[in-house]
Amino acid sequence: MCVAYPGTVIEVKDRSAVVDFSGTKVEAMCGLVRTKPGDRVLVHAGCILEVLPKEDADEMQNIFDELAALDEDDLREKAGR
């Protein structure tokens, strides 16, 4: 399964941008859309697909955070068995 993940543009270079994903910084290609520092973007396979409205990016981040918490709870439960 492939997942596109929301992040925040930190720096724009020639055809790429440094994107922050909750503290993890990754360089992604931005030739498909125009970006600027501070933009919330959707990234898949190393490419920025679109600039997201802040509300959409926040909602997506909340969903991913909830999924991560569920996964952590599942791991704790399995470790307790």
mmCIF file as gemmi writes it, N, C-alpha and C atoms, coordinates in Angstrom:
data_model
loop_
_atom_site.group_PDB
_atom_site.id
_atom_site.type_symbol
_atom_site.label_atom_id
_atom_site.label_alt_id
_atom_site.label_comp_id
_atom_site.label_asym_id
_atom_site.label_entity_id
_atom_site.label_seq_id
_atom_site.pdbx_PDB_ins_code
_atom_site.Cartn_x
_atom_site.Cartn_y
_atom_site.Cartn_z
_atom_site.occupancy
_atom_site.B_iso_or_equiv
_atom_site.pdbx_formal_charge
_atom_site.auth_seq_id
_atom_site.auth_asym_id
_atom_site.pdbx_PDB_model_num
ATOM 1 N N . MET Axp A 1 ? 0.845 -1.169 0 1 0 ? 1 A 1
ATOM 2 C CA . MET Axp A 1 ? 0 0 0 1 0 ? 1 A 1
ATOM 3 C C . MET Axp A 1 ? 0.894 1.238 0 1 0 ? 1 A 1
ATOM 4 N N . CYS Axp A 2 ? 0.516 2.219 -0.779 1 0 ? 2 A 1
ATOM 5 C CA . CYS Axp A 2 ? 1.248 3.47 -0.846 1 0 ? 2 A 1
ATOM 6 C C . CYS Axp A 2 ? 0.451 4.56 -0.137 1 0 ? 2 A 1
ATOM 7 N N . VAL Axp A 3 ? 1.165 5.406 0.583 1 0 ? 3 A 1
ATOM 8 C CA . VAL Axp A 3 ? 0.513 6.464 1.35 1 0 ? 3 A 1
ATOM 9 C C . VAL Axp A 3 ? 1.175 7.797 1.036 1 0 ? 3 A 1
ATOM 10 N N . ALA Axp A 4 ? 0.359 8.806 0.78 1 0 ? 4 A 1
ATOM 11 C CA . ALA Axp A 4 ? 0.862 10.173 0.669 1 0 ? 4 A 1
ATOM 12 C C . ALA Axp A 4 ? 0.753 10.791 2.053 1 0 ? 4 A 1
ATOM 13 N N . TYR Axp A 5 ? 1.769 11.544 2.456 1 0 ? 5 A 1
ATOM 14 C CA . TYR Axp A 5 ? 1.847 12.033 3.828 1 0 ? 5 A 1
ATOM 15 C C . TYR Axp A 5 ? 1.997 13.557 3.834 1 0 ? 5 A 1
ATOM 16 N N . PRO Axp A 6 ? 1.323 14.248 4.755 1 0 ? 6 A 1
ATOM 17 C CA . PRO Axp A 6 ? 1.433 15.701 4.816 1 0 ? 6 A 1
ATOM 18 C C . PRO Axp A 6 ? 2.7 16.151 5.546 1 0 ? 6 A 1
ATOM 19 N N . GLY Axp A 7 ? 3.293 17.233 5.067 1 0 ? 7 A 1
ATOM 20 C CA . GLY Axp A 7 ? 4.469 17.811 5.707 1 0 ? 7 A 1
ATOM 21 C C . GLY Axp A 7 ? 4.495 19.31 5.468 1 0 ? 7 A 1
ATOM 22 N N . THR Axp A 8 ? 5.514 19.957 6.022 1 0 ? 8 A 1
ATOM 23 C CA . THR Axp A 8 ? 5.662 21.406 5.907 1 0 ? 8 A 1
ATOM 24 C C . THR Axp A 8 ? 6.96 21.731 5.19 1 0 ? 8 A 1
ATOM 25 N N . VAL Axp A 9 ? 6.871 22.572 4.164 1 0 ? 9 A 1
ATOM 26 C CA . VAL Axp A 9 ? 8.062 22.974 3.414 1 0 ? 9 A 1
ATOM 27 C C . VAL Axp A 9 ? 8.911 23.89 4.292 1 0 ? 9 A 1
ATOM 28 N N . ILE Axp A 10 ? 10.186 23.536 4.442 1 0 ? 10 A 1
ATOM 29 C CA . ILE Axp A 10 ? 11.135 24.312 5.236 1 0 ? 10 A 1
ATOM 30 C C . ILE Axp A 10 ? 11.99 25.205 4.338 1 0 ? 10 A 1
ATOM 31 N N . GLU Axp A 11 ? 12.395 24.629 3.201 1 0 ? 11 A 1
ATOM 32 C CA . GLU Axp A 11 ? 13.298 25.342 2.291 1 0 ? 11 A 1
ATOM 33 C C . GLU Axp A 11 ? 13.011 24.904 0.866 1 0 ? 11 A 1
ATOM 34 N N . VAL Axp A 12 ? 13.047 25.846 -0.073 1 0 ? 12 A 1
ATOM 35 C CA . VAL Axp A 12 ? 12.857 25.525 -1.485 1 0 ? 12 A 1
ATOM 36 C C . VAL Axp A 12 ? 14.187 25.703 -2.198 1 0 ? 12 A 1
ATOM 37 N N . LYS Axp A 13 ? 14.564 24.682 -2.963 1 0 ? 13 A 1
ATOM 38 C CA . LYS Axp A 13 ? 15.781 24.729 -3.764 1 0 ? 13 A 1
ATOM 39 C C . LYS Axp A 13 ? 15.362 24.884 -5.218 1 0 ? 13 A 1
ATOM 40 N N . ASP Axp A 14 ? 16.219 24.506 -6.154 1 0 ? 14 A 1
ATOM 41 C CA . ASP Axp A 14 ? 15.902 24.67 -7.576 1 0 ? 14 A 1
ATOM 42 C C . ASP Axp A 14 ? 14.637 23.899 -7.964 1 0 ? 14 A 1
ATOM 43 N N . ARG Axp A 15 ? 14.689 22.592 -7.921 1 0 ? 15 A 1
ATOM 44 C CA . ARG Axp A 15 ? 13.535 21.751 -8.272 1 0 ? 15 A 1
ATOM 45 C C . ARG Axp A 15 ? 13.136 20.826 -7.135 1 0 ? 15 A 1
ATOM 46 N N . SER Axp A 16 ? 13.588 21.13 -5.956 1 0 ? 16 A 1
ATOM 47 C CA . SER Axp A 16 ? 13.245 20.309 -4.802 1 0 ? 16 A 1
ATOM 48 C C . SER Axp A 16 ? 12.989 21.208 -3.603 1 0 ? 16 A 1
ATOM 49 N N . ALA Axp A 17 ? 12.477 20.586 -2.552 1 0 ? 17 A 1
ATOM 50 C CA . ALA Axp A 17 ? 12.205 21.313 -1.32 1 0 ? 17 A 1
ATOM 51 C C . ALA Axp A 17 ? 12.523 20.406 -0.146 1 0 ? 17 A 1
ATOM 52 N N . VAL Axp A 18 ? 12.941 21.003 0.947 1 0 ? 18 A 1
ATOM 53 C CA . VAL Axp A 18 ? 13.121 20.26 2.19 1 0 ? 18 A 1
ATOM 54 C C . VAL Axp A 18 ? 11.785 20.312 2.915 1 0 ? 18 A 1
ATOM 55 N N . VAL Axp A 19 ? 11.246 19.128 3.221 1 0 ? 19 A 1
ATOM 56 C CA . VAL Axp A 19 ? 9.941 19.022 3.852 1 0 ? 19 A 1
ATOM 57 C C . VAL Axp A 19 ? 10.108 18.388 5.228 1 0 ? 19 A 1
ATOM 58 N N . ASP Axp A 20 ? 9.471 18.995 6.217 1 0 ? 20 A 1
ATOM 59 C CA . ASP Axp A 20 ? 9.527 18.509 7.606 1 0 ? 20 A 1
ATOM 60 C C . ASP Axp A 20 ? 8.287 17.669 7.883 1 0 ? 20 A 1
ATOM 61 N N . PHE Axp A 21 ? 8.516 16.415 8.279 1 0 ? 21 A 1
ATOM 62 C CA . PHE Axp A 21 ? 7.452 15.507 8.688 1 0 ? 21 A 1
ATOM 63 C C . PHE Axp A 21 ? 7.613 15.246 10.179 1 0 ? 21 A 1
ATOM 64 N N . SER Axp A 22 ? 7.047 16.091 11.001 1 0 ? 22 A 1
ATOM 65 C CA . SER Axp A 22 ? 7.097 15.929 12.462 1 0 ? 22 A 1
ATOM 66 C C . SER Axp A 22 ? 8.521 15.75 12.969 1 0 ? 22 A 1
ATOM 67 N N . GLY Axp A 23 ? 9.429 16.567 12.463 1 0 ? 23 A 1
ATOM 68 C CA . GLY Axp A 23 ? 10.813 16.524 12.922 1 0 ? 23 A 1
ATOM 69 C C . GLY Axp A 23 ? 11.769 15.79 12.002 1 0 ? 23 A 1
ATOM 70 N N . THR Axp A 24 ? 11.251 14.97 11.104 1 0 ? 24 A 1
ATOM 71 C CA . THR Axp A 24 ? 12.081 14.279 10.13 1 0 ? 24 A 1
ATOM 72 C C . THR Axp A 24 ? 12.078 15.102 8.848 1 0 ? 24 A 1
ATOM 73 N N . LYS Axp A 25 ? 13.26 15.518 8.416 1 0 ? 25 A 1
ATOM 74 C CA . LYS Axp A 25 ? 13.37 16.366 7.233 1 0 ? 25 A 1
ATOM 75 C C . LYS Axp A 25 ? 13.799 15.528 6.03 1 0 ? 25 A 1
ATOM 76 N N . VAL Axp A 26 ? 13.066 15.698 4.929 1 0 ? 26 A 1
ATOM 77 C CA . VAL Axp A 26 ? 13.291 14.924 3.712 1 0 ? 26 A 1
ATOM 78 C C . VAL Axp A 26 ? 13.291 15.875 2.522 1 0 ? 26 A 1
ATOM 79 N N . GLU Axp A 27 ? 14.137 15.593 1.546 1 0 ? 27 A 1
ATOM 80 C CA . GLU Axp A 27 ? 14.125 16.38 0.323 1 0 ? 27 A 1
ATOM 81 C C . GLU Axp A 27 ? 13.14 15.732 -0.65 1 0 ? 27 A 1
ATOM 82 N N . ALA Axp A 28 ? 12.225 16.531 -1.193 1 0 ? 28 A 1
ATOM 83 C CA . ALA Axp A 28 ? 11.212 16.034 -2.123 1 0 ? 28 A 1
ATOM 84 C C . ALA Axp A 28 ? 11.217 16.888 -3.381 1 0 ? 28 A 1
ATOM 85 N N . MET Axp A 29 ? 10.923 16.267 -4.495 1 0 ? 29 A 1
ATOM 86 C CA . MET Axp A 29 ? 10.862 16.978 -5.772 1 0 ? 29 A 1
ATOM 87 C C . MET Axp A 29 ? 9.611 17.849 -5.792 1 0 ? 29 A 1
ATOM 88 N N . CYS Axp A 30 ? 9.76 19.089 -6.269 1 0 ? 30 A 1
ATOM 89 C CA . CYS Axp A 30 ? 8.611 19.999 -6.295 1 0 ? 30 A 1
ATOM 90 C C . CYS Axp A 30 ? 8.374 20.558 -7.695 1 0 ? 30 A 1
ATOM 91 N N . GLY Axp A 31 ? 8.773 19.814 -8.722 1 0 ? 31 A 1
ATOM 92 C CA . GLY Axp A 31 ? 8.586 20.283 -10.084 1 0 ? 31 A 1
ATOM 93 C C . GLY Axp A 31 ? 7.137 20.285 -10.545 1 0 ? 31 A 1
ATOM 94 N N . LEU Axp A 32 ? 6.263 19.567 -9.839 1 0 ? 32 A 1
ATOM 95 C CA . LEU Axp A 32 ? 4.863 19.481 -10.255 1 0 ? 32 A 1
ATOM 96 C C . LEU Axp A 32 ? 4.033 20.662 -9.765 1 0 ? 32 A 1
ATOM 97 N N . VAL Axp A 33 ? 4.421 21.241 -8.637 1 0 ? 33 A 1
ATOM 98 C CA . VAL Axp A 33 ? 3.661 22.362 -8.052 1 0 ? 33 A 1
ATOM 99 C C . VAL Axp A 33 ? 4.626 23.41 -7.523 1 0 ? 33 A 1
ATOM 100 N N . ARG Axp A 34 ? 4.168 24.641 -7.46 1 0 ? 34 A 1
ATOM 101 C CA . ARG Axp A 34 ? 4.985 25.713 -6.882 1 0 ? 34 A 1
ATOM 102 C C . ARG Axp A 34 ? 4.802 25.702 -5.371 1 0 ? 34 A 1
ATOM 103 N N . THR Axp A 35 ? 5.915 25.75 -4.666 1 0 ? 35 A 1
ATOM 104 C CA . THR Axp A 35 ? 5.853 25.747 -3.207 1 0 ? 35 A 1
ATOM 105 C C . THR Axp A 35 ? 6.712 26.866 -2.645 1 0 ? 35 A 1
ATOM 106 N N . LYS Axp A 36 ? 6.435 27.197 -1.398 1 0 ? 36 A 1
ATOM 107 C CA . LYS Axp A 36 ? 7.243 28.186 -0.682 1 0 ? 36 A 1
ATOM 108 C C . LYS Axp A 36 ? 7.356 27.727 0.763 1 0 ? 36 A 1
ATOM 109 N N . PRO Axp A 37 ? 8.369 28.215 1.483 1 0 ? 37 A 1
ATOM 110 C CA . PRO Axp A 37 ? 8.496 27.844 2.888 1 0 ? 37 A 1
ATOM 111 C C . PRO Axp A 37 ? 7.207 28.14 3.656 1 0 ? 37 A 1
ATOM 112 N N . GLY Axp A 38 ? 6.824 27.186 4.479 1 0 ? 38 A 1
ATOM 113 C CA . GLY Axp A 38 ? 5.61 27.318 5.271 1 0 ? 38 A 1
ATOM 114 C C . GLY Axp A 38 ? 4.412 26.614 4.668 1 0 ? 38 A 1
ATOM 115 N N . ASP Axp A 39 ? 4.493 26.283 3.364 1 0 ? 39 A 1
ATOM 116 C CA . ASP Axp A 39 ? 3.382 25.567 2.731 1 0 ? 39 A 1
ATOM 117 C C . ASP Axp A 39 ? 3.231 24.183 3.365 1 0 ? 39 A 1
ATOM 118 N N . ARG Axp A 40 ? 1.99 23.765 3.553 1 0 ? 40 A 1
ATOM 119 C CA . ARG Axp A 40 ? 1.7 22.392 3.955 1 0 ? 40 A 1
ATOM 120 C C . ARG Axp A 40 ? 1.463 21.632 2.659 1 0 ? 40 A 1
ATOM 121 N N . VAL Axp A 41 ? 2.178 20.536 2.471 1 0 ? 41 A 1
ATOM 122 C CA . VAL Axp A 41 ? 2.145 19.817 1.204 1 0 ? 41 A 1
ATOM 123 C C . VAL Axp A 41 ? 1.879 18.334 1.425 1 0 ? 41 A 1
ATOM 124 N N . LEU Axp A 42 ? 1.41 17.691 0.365 1 0 ? 42 A 1
ATOM 125 C CA . LEU Axp A 42 ? 1.185 16.252 0.366 1 0 ? 42 A 1
ATOM 126 C C . LEU Axp A 42 ? 2.289 15.627 -0.471 1 0 ? 42 A 1
ATOM 127 N N . VAL Axp A 43 ? 3.031 14.669 0.118 1 0 ? 43 A 1
ATOM 128 C CA . VAL Axp A 43 ? 4.184 14.067 -0.54 1 0 ? 43 A 1
ATOM 129 C C . VAL Axp A 43 ? 3.963 12.565 -0.701 1 0 ? 43 A 1
ATOM 130 N N . HIS Axp A 44 ? 4.269 12.076 -1.893 1 0 ? 44 A 1
ATOM 131 C CA . HIS Axp A 44 ? 4.205 10.638 -2.173 1 0 ? 44 A 1
ATOM 132 C C . HIS Axp A 44 ? 5.391 10.264 -3.042 1 0 ? 44 A 1
ATOM 133 N N . ALA Axp A 45 ? 6.081 9.217 -2.661 1 0 ? 45 A 1
ATOM 134 C CA . ALA Axp A 45 ? 7.21 8.686 -3.436 1 0 ? 45 A 1
ATOM 135 C C . ALA Axp A 45 ? 8.245 9.762 -3.758 1 0 ? 45 A 1
ATOM 136 N N . GLY Axp A 46 ? 8.486 10.658 -2.803 1 0 ? 46 A 1
ATOM 137 C CA . GLY Axp A 46 ? 9.51 11.675 -2.965 1 0 ? 46 A 1
ATOM 138 C C . GLY Axp A 46 ? 9.114 12.863 -3.812 1 0 ? 46 A 1
ATOM 139 N N . CYS Axp A 47 ? 7.819 12.96 -4.158 1 0 ? 47 A 1
ATOM 140 C CA . CYS Axp A 47 ? 7.336 14.077 -4.97 1 0 ? 47 A 1
ATOM 141 C C . CYS Axp A 47 ? 6.215 14.816 -4.248 1 0 ? 47 A 1
ATOM 142 N N . ILE Axp A 48 ? 6.278 16.127 -4.283 1 0 ? 48 A 1
ATOM 143 C CA . ILE Axp A 48 ? 5.204 16.931 -3.727 1 0 ? 48 A 1
ATOM 144 C C . ILE Axp A 48 ? 4.064 16.914 -4.743 1 0 ? 48 A 1
ATOM 145 N N . LEU Axp A 49 ? 2.898 16.426 -4.308 1 0 ? 49 A 1
ATOM 146 C CA . LEU Axp A 49 ? 1.75 16.301 -5.206 1 0 ? 49 A 1
ATOM 147 C C . LEU Axp A 49 ? 0.875 17.538 -5.221 1 0 ? 49 A 1
ATOM 148 N N . GLU Axp A 50 ? 0.732 18.18 -4.049 1 0 ? 50 A 1
ATOM 149 C CA . GLU Axp A 50 ? -0.114 19.369 -3.985 1 0 ? 50 A 1
ATOM 150 C C . GLU Axp A 50 ? 0.151 20.156 -2.71 1 0 ? 50 A 1
ATOM 151 N N . VAL Axp A 51 ? -0.188 21.428 -2.758 1 0 ? 51 A 1
ATOM 152 C CA . VAL Axp A 51 ? -0.173 22.277 -1.576 1 0 ? 51 A 1
ATOM 153 C C . VAL Axp A 51 ? -1.559 22.144 -0.946 1 0 ? 51 A 1
ATOM 154 N N . LEU Axp A 52 ? -1.584 21.831 0.342 1 0 ? 52 A 1
ATOM 155 C CA . LEU Axp A 52 ? -2.838 21.596 1.055 1 0 ? 52 A 1
ATOM 156 C C . LEU Axp A 52 ? -3.288 22.828 1.826 1 0 ? 52 A 1
ATOM 157 N N . PRO Axp A 53 ? -4.595 23.039 1.905 1 0 ? 53 A 1
ATOM 158 C CA . PRO Axp A 53 ? -5.082 24.053 2.849 1 0 ? 53 A 1
ATOM 159 C C . PRO Axp A 53 ? -4.705 23.614 4.266 1 0 ? 53 A 1
ATOM 160 N N . LYS Axp A 54 ? -4.409 24.559 5.144 1 0 ? 54 A 1
ATOM 161 C CA . LYS Axp A 54 ? -3.969 24.247 6.5 1 0 ? 54 A 1
ATOM 162 C C . LYS Axp A 54 ? -4.935 23.3 7.207 1 0 ? 54 A 1
ATOM 163 N N . GLU Axp A 55 ? -6.227 23.532 7.051 1 0 ? 55 A 1
ATOM 164 C CA . GLU Axp A 55 ? -7.222 22.696 7.74 1 0 ? 55 A 1
ATOM 165 C C . GLU Axp A 55 ? -7.136 21.239 7.273 1 0 ? 55 A 1
ATOM 166 N N . ASP Axp A 56 ? -6.971 21.029 5.974 1 0 ? 56 A 1
ATOM 167 C CA . ASP Axp A 56 ? -6.865 19.672 5.437 1 0 ? 56 A 1
ATOM 168 C C . ASP Axp A 56 ? -5.59 18.997 5.931 1 0 ? 56 A 1
ATOM 169 N N . ALA Axp A 57 ? -4.483 19.726 5.92 1 0 ? 57 A 1
ATOM 170 C CA . ALA Axp A 57 ? -3.214 19.165 6.383 1 0 ? 57 A 1
ATOM 171 C C . ALA Axp A 57 ? -3.295 18.805 7.863 1 0 ? 57 A 1
ATOM 172 N N . ASP Axp A 58 ? -3.899 19.682 8.674 1 0 ? 58 A 1
ATOM 173 C CA . ASP Axp A 58 ? -4.049 19.4 10.107 1 0 ? 58 A 1
ATOM 174 C C . ASP Axp A 58 ? -4.911 18.166 10.338 1 0 ? 58 A 1
ATOM 175 N N . GLU Axp A 59 ? -6.009 18.041 9.583 1 0 ? 59 A 1
ATOM 176 C CA . GLU Axp A 59 ? -6.901 16.887 9.732 1 0 ? 59 A 1
ATOM 177 C C . GLU Axp A 59 ? -6.188 15.594 9.359 1 0 ? 59 A 1
ATOM 178 N N . MET Axp A 60 ? -5.436 15.627 8.242 1 0 ? 60 A 1
ATOM 179 C CA . MET Axp A 60 ? -4.682 14.437 7.838 1 0 ? 60 A 1
ATOM 180 C C . MET Axp A 60 ? -3.642 14.067 8.885 1 0 ? 60 A 1
ATOM 181 N N . GLN Axp A 61 ? -2.942 15.071 9.432 1 0 ? 61 A 1
ATOM 182 C CA . GLN Axp A 61 ? -1.933 14.798 10.446 1 0 ? 61 A 1
ATOM 183 C C . GLN Axp A 61 ? -2.57 14.175 11.681 1 0 ? 61 A 1
ATOM 184 N N . ASN Axp A 62 ? -3.741 14.665 12.077 1 0 ? 62 A 1
ATOM 185 C CA . ASN Axp A 62 ? -4.446 14.082 13.226 1 0 ? 62 A 1
ATOM 186 C C . ASN Axp A 62 ? -4.802 12.623 12.981 1 0 ? 62 A 1
ATOM 187 N N . ILE Axp A 63 ? -5.238 12.3 11.771 1 0 ? 63 A 1
ATOM 188 C CA . ILE Axp A 63 ? -5.57 10.913 11.438 1 0 ? 63 A 1
ATOM 189 C C . ILE Axp A 63 ? -4.328 10.033 11.54 1 0 ? 63 A 1
ATOM 190 N N . PHE Axp A 64 ? -3.21 10.481 10.966 1 0 ? 64 A 1
ATOM 191 C CA . PHE Axp A 64 ? -1.975 9.702 11.045 1 0 ? 64 A 1
ATOM 192 C C . PHE Axp A 64 ? -1.509 9.55 12.501 1 0 ? 64 A 1
ATOM 193 N N . ASP Axp A 65 ? -1.653 10.59 13.304 1 0 ? 65 A 1
ATOM 194 C CA . ASP Axp A 65 ? -1.282 10.509 14.722 1 0 ? 65 A 1
ATOM 195 C C . ASP Axp A 65 ? -2.142 9.482 15.45 1 0 ? 65 A 1
ATOM 196 N N . GLU Axp A 66 ? -3.45 9.461 15.16 1 0 ? 66 A 1
ATOM 197 C CA . GLU Axp A 66 ? -4.345 8.485 15.776 1 0 ? 66 A 1
ATOM 198 C C . GLU Axp A 66 ? -3.982 7.064 15.365 1 0 ? 66 A 1
ATOM 199 N N . LEU Axp A 67 ? -3.65 6.877 14.094 1 0 ? 67 A 1
ATOM 200 C CA . LEU Axp A 67 ? -3.237 5.55 13.629 1 0 ? 67 A 1
ATOM 201 C C . LEU Axp A 67 ? -1.951 5.095 14.314 1 0 ? 67 A 1
ATOM 202 N N . ALA Axp A 68 ? -1.006 6.011 14.477 1 0 ? 68 A 1
ATOM 203 C CA . ALA Axp A 68 ? 0.247 5.675 15.152 1 0 ? 68 A 1
ATOM 204 C C . ALA Axp A 68 ? -0.009 5.297 16.604 1 0 ? 68 A 1
ATOM 205 N N . ALA Axp A 69 ? -0.918 5.999 17.26 1 0 ? 69 A 1
ATOM 206 C CA . ALA Axp A 69 ? -1.246 5.691 18.656 1 0 ? 69 A 1
ATOM 207 C C . ALA Axp A 69 ? -1.892 4.314 18.76 1 0 ? 69 A 1
ATOM 208 N N . LEU Axp A 70 ? -2.774 3.978 17.819 1 0 ? 70 A 1
ATOM 209 C CA . LEU Axp A 70 ? -3.397 2.651 17.82 1 0 ? 70 A 1
ATOM 210 C C . LEU Axp A 70 ? -2.351 1.566 17.647 1 0 ? 70 A 1
ATOM 211 N N . ASP Axp A 71 ? -1.394 1.802 16.756 1 0 ? 71 A 1
ATOM 212 C CA . ASP Axp A 71 ? -0.328 0.842 16.517 1 0 ? 71 A 1
ATOM 213 C C . ASP Axp A 71 ? 0.523 0.657 17.776 1 0 ? 71 A 1
ATOM 214 N N . GLU Axp A 72 ? 0.833 1.754 18.463 1 0 ? 72 A 1
ATOM 215 C CA . GLU Axp A 72 ? 1.614 1.675 19.697 1 0 ? 72 A 1
ATOM 216 C C . GLU Axp A 72 ? 0.849 0.901 20.765 1 0 ? 72 A 1
ATOM 217 N N . ASP Axp A 73 ? -0.454 1.14 20.887 1 0 ? 73 A 1
ATOM 218 C CA . ASP Axp A 73 ? -1.275 0.41 21.854 1 0 ? 73 A 1
ATOM 219 C C . ASP Axp A 73 ? -1.288 -1.072 21.54 1 0 ? 73 A 1
ATOM 220 N N . ASP Axp A 74 ? -1.373 -1.415 20.252 1 0 ? 74 A 1
ATOM 221 C CA . ASP Axp A 74 ? -1.372 -2.809 19.832 1 0 ? 74 A 1
ATOM 222 C C . ASP Axp A 74 ? -0.041 -3.473 20.177 1 0 ? 74 A 1
ATOM 223 N N . LEU Axp A 75 ? 1.066 -2.765 19.95 1 0 ? 75 A 1
ATOM 224 C CA . LEU Axp A 75 ? 2.385 -3.328 20.292 1 0 ? 75 A 1
ATOM 225 C C . LEU Axp A 75 ? 2.524 -3.543 21.791 1 0 ? 75 A 1
ATOM 226 N N . ARG Axp A 76 ? 2.052 -2.581 22.589 1 0 ? 76 A 1
ATOM 227 C CA . ARG Axp A 76 ? 2.107 -2.746 24.05 1 0 ? 76 A 1
ATOM 228 C C . ARG Axp A 76 ? 1.264 -3.946 24.488 1 0 ? 76 A 1
ATOM 229 N N . GLU Axp A 77 ? 0.095 -4.094 23.895 1 0 ? 77 A 1
ATOM 230 C CA . GLU Axp A 77 ? -0.793 -5.193 24.252 1 0 ? 77 A 1
ATOM 231 C C . GLU Axp A 77 ? -0.139 -6.534 23.92 1 0 ? 77 A 1
ATOM 232 N N . LYS Axp A 78 ? 0.478 -6.634 22.743 1 0 ? 78 A 1
ATOM 233 C CA . LYS Axp A 78 ? 1.144 -7.867 22.345 1 0 ? 78 A 1
ATOM 234 C C . LYS Axp A 78 ? 2.351 -8.163 23.228 1 0 ? 78 A 1
ATOM 235 N N . ALA Axp A 79 ? 3.06 -7.137 23.671 1 0 ? 79 A 1
ATOM 236 C CA . ALA Axp A 79 ? 4.229 -7.333 24.532 1 0 ? 79 A 1
ATOM 237 C C . ALA Axp A 79 ? 3.798 -7.815 25.916 1 0 ? 79 A 1
ATOM 238 N N . GLY Axp A 80 ? 2.597 -7.453 26.34 1 0 ? 80 A 1
ATOM 239 C CA . GLY Axp A 80 ? 2.102 -7.855 27.651 1 0 ? 80 A 1
ATOM 240 C C . GLY Axp A 80 ? 1.606 -9.281 27.696 1 0 ? 80 A 1
ATOM 241 N N . ARG Axp A 81 ? 1.458 -9.908 26.562 1 0 ? 81 A 1
ATOM 242 C CA . ARG Axp A 81 ? 0.947 -11.305 26.517 1 0 ? 81 A 1
ATOM 243 C C . ARG Axp A 81 ? 2.007 -12.286 26.873 1 0 ? 81 A 1
